[in-house]
Amino acid sequence: MTALRTLGSSDLEVFPLSLGGNVFGWTADEAASFAVLDAYTAAGGNFVDTADAYSAWVDGNSGGESETVIGRWVKARGNRDDVVIATKVSQHPEFPGLSSDNIKAAADASLRRLGTDHIDLYYTHFDKTEVPVEEIIGALDELVKAGKVRHIAASNISPERLQESLEFSDREGLARYVALQPHYNLVSRDTYEGALRDVAARFGLAAVPYYSLASGFLTGKYRPGTTVESARSAGAAKHLDTERGRRVLTALDEVAQAHDAQVATVALAWLAAQPTVAAPIASARTTEQLPALLALADLELTSTEIAKLTSASA
C-alpha cells in the first residue's frame, strides 16, 4: 500500500501523484475519463486536480466540463469521501477574477458541477494583483467557515504576493494557504526554485507542480526525427531544440534503464524528491498512459541519480 503524503499543514492525506483533470471533457470524453479515474483510484490514487475553467479553450465548450465529468463520476461511484478534489477559481469565462463576490459565486458554481457540498482544496488559479490580498483571503475564509471549502491554496502567484497573503492570514487568524501549485519540472526549474520555493518552505506549504512532464516532453516520446500526434506537441517538441532538453533526455534514459522504468516515471520521481513537493500533477487521456505515472509511487531514486538529473537540467 503506497504511503500517503500529508499536504502541508492541512489534514489532507494524498497519493504522491495527483491526477490532472484538464483532459476530461477535452481530449478524453466522458467514457475515457471514467476509465482513467477508475484505474487511478483502483491503484490507490485519491487526489484529483481540476479547475472551473477546464476546458473553456475548446470550441463548443464554455468551461466547467472537467468538473462536470468528475462530478458525474463521483456520483456514479459513490466515492466522494474517498477522493480529495482540488479545483480553482479566477479563469472561468463567466466568473473571471478574484473579487470577493466572484470567488464565492464561482465556488457555488463549482460545487454544483462537482455535485458535492464541499471542495477539499480550492486554489486561486491566477493571482490578480489589482485585488488586495485582504479581499481574496477574506472571501476564501468565508468559504472555509461556511464548510464549502476545507483548505485553500494558490497557483501562479509571485513570491511577494504569496508571502503577503500568508502573513495576512496569520495576523488576522483567517484561513491560510496550505499548498502552492507552481509550474515546475526538469526543464523548467526557475519557475519555482528560488524566492517562490523559499516562501513555500518557510511557511510550510506543500508544492503540487503542474506541467510536471513538460506537456509530454519528459515522457521521452519526443525524439529527433519523430512526429507526435498530440494537442500539446508543439509546446513539448520545442525542448528538443535546446541543449538542456537533450541533456535531460539522455540522463533520464540512463536512470530509466537502471531501474527498468519508464522515462516519465523517472521524471516524476525526480520532481517528487524535490524540497517541498508533495505530489506532482500528471494527466492521462487513456488508461494505457497511467501505469508509467502511477509507478512514481514505487520508484525511489538514489541520491546519485537525483544529482545526475539535477545537473543535466541545470
C-alpha positions as CSV (number, residue, x, y, z in Angstrom):
1,M,0.0,0.0,0.0
2,T,1.5,3.3,-1.1
3,A,2.1,5.7,1.8
4,L,0.0,8.9,1.5
5,R,1.6,12.3,2.0
6,T,0.2,15.0,4.2
7,L,-0.5,18.2,2.3
8,G,1.4,21.0,4.1
9,S,-0.2,21.9,7.4
10,S,-3.6,20.5,6.3
11,D,-5.3,17.3,7.4
12,L,-5.4,16.1,3.7
13,E,-3.6,12.9,3.0
14,V,-2.9,12.4,-0.7
15,F,-1.4,9.9,-3.1
16,P,2.1,11.0,-4.3
17,L,0.7,11.5,-7.8
18,S,-2.2,14.0,-8.4
19,L,-4.3,13.1,-11.4
20,G,-4.7,16.1,-13.7
21,G,-8.3,16.7,-14.9
22,N,-7.5,19.1,-17.6
23,V,-8.1,16.5,-20.3
24,F,-11.5,15.5,-19.1
25,G,-14.2,16.8,-21.4
26,W,-11.4,17.8,-23.9
27,T,-9.1,15.1,-25.3
28,A,-10.8,12.4,-23.1
29,D,-14.6,12.0,-23.5
30,E,-16.7,11.0,-20.5
31,A,-16.3,7.3,-21.0
32,A,-12.5,7.6,-21.3
33,S,-12.4,9.9,-18.3
34,F,-14.4,7.5,-16.2
35,A,-12.0,4.7,-17.2
36,V,-8.9,6.7,-16.2
37,L,-10.4,7.8,-12.9
38,D,-11.4,4.2,-12.1
39,A,-7.9,2.9,-12.9
40,Y,-6.2,5.7,-10.9
41,T,-8.3,5.1,-7.8
42,A,-8.1,1.3,-8.1
43,A,-4.3,1.7,-7.9
44,G,-4.7,3.7,-4.6
45,G,-4.9,7.2,-6.1
46,N,-7.1,9.7,-4.3
47,F,-6.0,13.2,-5.4
48,V,-7.8,14.7,-8.5
49,D,-7.0,18.2,-9.8
50,T,-9.2,20.3,-11.9
51,A,-10.3,23.9,-12.4
52,D,-13.6,25.7,-13.2
53,A,-12.0,27.0,-16.5
54,Y,-11.3,23.5,-17.9
55,S,-11.8,23.3,-20.8
56,A,-13.2,26.7,-21.9
57,W,-10.5,27.0,-24.6
58,V,-12.1,24.2,-26.7
59,D,-14.5,25.2,-29.4
60,G,-18.0,24.5,-28.2
61,N,-17.0,24.3,-24.6
62,S,-17.9,27.0,-22.0
63,G,-15.8,26.0,-19.1
64,G,-16.6,23.6,-16.3
65,E,-16.6,20.5,-18.5
66,S,-13.9,18.8,-16.4
67,E,-15.7,19.5,-13.1
68,T,-18.9,18.1,-14.6
69,V,-17.3,14.9,-15.7
70,I,-15.7,14.4,-12.2
71,G,-19.0,15.2,-10.5
72,R,-20.8,12.6,-12.6
73,W,-18.1,10.0,-11.9
74,V,-18.2,10.6,-8.1
75,K,-22.0,10.3,-8.2
76,A,-21.8,7.1,-10.2
77,R,-19.2,5.5,-8.0
78,G,-20.5,6.9,-4.6
79,N,-16.9,7.6,-3.5
80,R,-16.9,11.3,-2.6
81,D,-15.4,10.7,0.8
82,D,-12.5,8.7,-0.7
83,V,-11.3,11.3,-3.1
84,V,-9.5,14.6,-2.5
85,I,-10.9,17.0,-5.1
86,A,-8.9,20.2,-5.9
87,T,-10.3,22.9,-8.1
88,K,-9.6,26.5,-8.9
89,V,-11.1,30.0,-9.4
90,S,-10.3,33.1,-11.5
91,Q,-10.3,32.0,-15.1
92,H,-13.9,30.7,-15.9
93,P,-15.3,33.0,-18.7
94,E,-18.4,33.6,-16.6
95,F,-16.5,34.0,-13.3
96,P,-13.3,35.9,-14.1
97,G,-11.1,37.4,-11.4
98,L,-10.7,37.2,-7.7
99,S,-13.1,39.8,-6.3
100,S,-14.8,38.6,-3.1
101,D,-18.2,38.3,-4.8
102,N,-16.8,36.4,-7.7
103,I,-14.8,33.9,-5.6
104,K,-18.0,33.0,-3.7
105,A,-20.2,32.8,-6.8
106,A,-17.6,30.7,-8.7
107,A,-17.3,28.3,-5.7
108,D,-21.0,27.7,-5.7
109,A,-20.9,27.0,-9.4
110,S,-18.1,24.6,-9.0
111,L,-19.9,22.8,-6.2
112,R,-23.0,22.4,-8.4
113,R,-20.9,20.9,-11.3
114,L,-19.0,18.6,-8.9
115,G,-22.2,17.5,-7.3
116,T,-20.8,17.9,-3.8
117,D,-21.2,20.2,-0.7
118,H,-17.5,20.8,-0.3
119,I,-14.3,21.3,-2.2
120,D,-11.3,19.8,-0.5
121,L,-8.7,22.2,-1.9
122,Y,-9.6,25.5,-3.5
123,Y,-6.9,27.3,-5.4
124,T,-6.7,30.9,-6.7
125,H,-5.8,29.8,-10.3
126,F,-4.0,33.0,-11.4
127,D,-3.4,35.8,-8.9
128,K,-5.0,39.2,-9.8
129,T,-2.7,41.8,-8.4
130,E,-5.4,44.5,-8.7
131,V,-7.3,42.8,-5.9
132,P,-6.0,43.3,-2.4
133,V,-4.9,40.1,-0.7
134,E,-7.2,41.1,2.2
135,E,-10.2,40.8,-0.1
136,I,-9.1,37.4,-1.5
137,I,-8.2,35.8,1.8
138,G,-11.4,37.2,3.4
139,A,-13.6,35.6,0.7
140,L,-11.8,32.3,0.9
141,D,-12.0,32.4,4.7
142,E,-15.8,32.8,4.4
143,L,-16.0,29.7,2.2
144,V,-14.0,27.7,4.8
145,K,-16.2,28.9,7.7
146,A,-19.3,28.0,5.7
147,G,-18.0,24.5,5.2
148,K,-17.9,24.8,1.4
149,V,-14.1,24.6,1.2
150,R,-11.8,22.6,3.5
151,H,-8.5,24.1,2.6
152,I,-7.2,26.9,0.4
153,A,-4.2,27.1,-1.9
154,A,-2.6,29.4,-4.5
155,S,-1.2,29.0,-8.0
156,N,0.6,31.3,-10.5
157,I,1.4,33.9,-7.8
158,S,4.5,35.9,-7.1
159,P,6.7,35.3,-4.0
160,E,5.8,38.7,-2.7
161,R,2.0,38.3,-3.0
162,L,2.2,34.8,-1.6
163,Q,4.1,36.0,1.5
164,E,1.8,38.9,1.9
165,S,-1.2,36.6,1.8
166,L,0.2,34.2,4.3
167,E,1.2,37.0,6.7
168,F,-2.2,38.5,6.5
169,S,-3.9,35.1,7.3
170,D,-1.6,34.6,10.3
171,R,-2.1,38.1,11.6
172,E,-5.8,38.0,11.3
173,G,-6.3,34.4,12.2
174,L,-8.0,33.6,8.9
175,A,-7.8,30.6,6.6
176,R,-4.3,30.2,5.3
177,Y,-2.9,28.7,2.1
178,V,-1.6,25.1,2.7
179,A,-0.4,24.4,-0.8
180,L,1.0,26.0,-3.9
181,Q,0.7,24.8,-7.5
182,P,3.7,26.0,-9.4
183,H,4.9,25.4,-13.0
184,Y,7.8,23.1,-12.2
185,N,9.7,20.2,-14.0
186,L,13.1,19.1,-15.1
187,V,13.2,21.6,-18.0
188,S,11.5,24.4,-16.1
189,R,13.2,24.9,-12.7
190,D,13.4,28.6,-12.4
191,T,9.6,28.9,-12.5
192,Y,9.7,27.6,-8.9
193,E,13.2,27.3,-7.5
194,G,14.4,30.4,-5.8
195,A,12.2,33.0,-4.0
196,L,8.9,31.2,-4.6
197,R,10.1,27.9,-3.2
198,D,11.8,29.7,-0.3
199,V,8.4,31.3,0.7
200,A,6.7,27.9,0.4
201,A,9.3,26.2,2.6
202,R,9.4,29.0,5.2
203,F,5.6,28.8,5.7
204,G,5.3,25.1,5.4
205,L,3.4,24.9,2.1
206,A,3.2,21.8,0.0
207,A,4.0,22.1,-3.7
208,V,1.8,20.3,-6.2
209,P,3.6,21.1,-9.5
210,Y,1.8,21.3,-12.8
211,Y,3.4,20.7,-16.3
212,S,5.3,18.0,-14.4
213,L,6.1,16.3,-17.7
214,A,6.5,19.5,-19.7
215,S,3.4,18.9,-21.9
216,G,4.7,15.4,-22.6
217,F,8.3,16.1,-23.4
218,L,9.5,14.3,-20.3
219,T,7.7,11.1,-21.3
220,G,10.6,10.5,-23.7
221,K,8.3,10.1,-26.7
222,Y,9.6,13.3,-28.4
223,R,12.9,12.4,-30.1
224,P,14.8,13.9,-33.1
225,G,13.0,12.9,-36.3
226,T,9.8,11.8,-34.6
227,T,6.3,13.3,-35.0
228,V,3.9,13.0,-32.1
229,E,0.1,13.5,-32.6
230,S,-0.9,15.5,-29.6
231,A,-2.8,18.7,-28.8
232,R,0.3,19.8,-26.9
233,S,3.0,18.5,-29.3
234,A,4.2,22.0,-30.4
235,G,4.9,23.0,-26.8
236,A,6.7,19.8,-25.9
237,A,8.8,19.4,-29.0
238,K,10.5,22.8,-28.6
239,H,12.6,21.3,-25.8
240,L,14.4,19.1,-28.4
241,D,15.9,22.3,-29.8
242,T,17.7,23.1,-26.6
243,E,20.9,21.7,-25.3
244,R,19.4,21.3,-21.8
245,G,16.4,19.4,-23.2
246,R,18.7,16.9,-24.9
247,R,20.9,16.6,-21.8
248,V,17.9,15.8,-19.7
249,L,16.6,13.2,-22.1
250,T,20.0,11.4,-22.0
251,A,20.1,11.4,-18.2
252,L,16.5,10.2,-18.0
253,D,17.3,7.4,-20.4
254,E,20.2,6.3,-18.3
255,V,18.4,6.3,-15.0
256,A,15.3,4.7,-16.5
257,Q,17.4,1.9,-17.9
258,A,19.0,1.3,-14.5
259,H,15.5,0.8,-12.9
260,D,13.8,-0.8,-15.9
261,A,11.4,2.1,-15.6
262,Q,9.7,4.4,-18.0
263,V,11.2,7.8,-18.7
264,A,8.1,9.6,-17.4
265,T,8.2,7.7,-14.1
266,V,11.8,8.8,-13.5
267,A,11.0,12.5,-14.4
268,L,8.1,12.4,-11.9
269,A,10.3,10.7,-9.3
270,W,12.9,13.4,-9.5
271,L,10.2,16.0,-9.0
272,A,8.6,14.2,-6.1
273,A,12.0,14.1,-4.4
274,Q,12.5,17.9,-4.5
275,P,12.1,20.0,-1.4
276,T,8.5,21.0,-0.5
277,V,7.0,18.8,-3.3
278,A,4.1,16.6,-2.1
279,A,2.6,15.3,-5.3
280,P,3.3,16.2,-8.9
281,I,0.3,16.5,-11.2
282,A,0.1,14.5,-14.4
283,S,-2.9,13.7,-16.7
284,A,-3.8,10.7,-18.8
285,R,-6.1,10.6,-21.8
286,T,-6.2,6.8,-21.7
287,T,-5.7,4.0,-19.2
288,E,-2.7,2.9,-21.2
289,Q,-0.9,6.2,-20.2
290,L,-1.5,5.6,-16.5
291,P,1.0,2.9,-15.4
292,A,4.1,5.0,-16.1
293,L,2.6,7.8,-14.0
294,L,1.4,5.5,-11.1
295,A,4.8,3.8,-10.9
296,L,6.1,7.0,-9.4
297,A,4.8,5.8,-6.1
298,D,7.1,2.8,-6.1
299,L,10.3,4.3,-7.6
300,E,12.9,5.6,-5.2
301,L,15.9,7.3,-6.9
302,T,19.3,7.2,-5.4
303,S,20.9,10.5,-4.3
304,T,23.4,10.0,-7.2
305,E,20.6,9.6,-9.7
306,I,18.8,12.7,-8.4
307,A,22.1,14.6,-8.6
308,K,22.7,13.4,-12.2
309,L,19.3,14.6,-13.3
310,T,19.7,17.9,-11.4
311,S,23.0,18.5,-13.1
312,A,21.7,17.7,-16.5
313,S,18.8,20.1,-16.1
314,A,20.9,23.0,-14.9
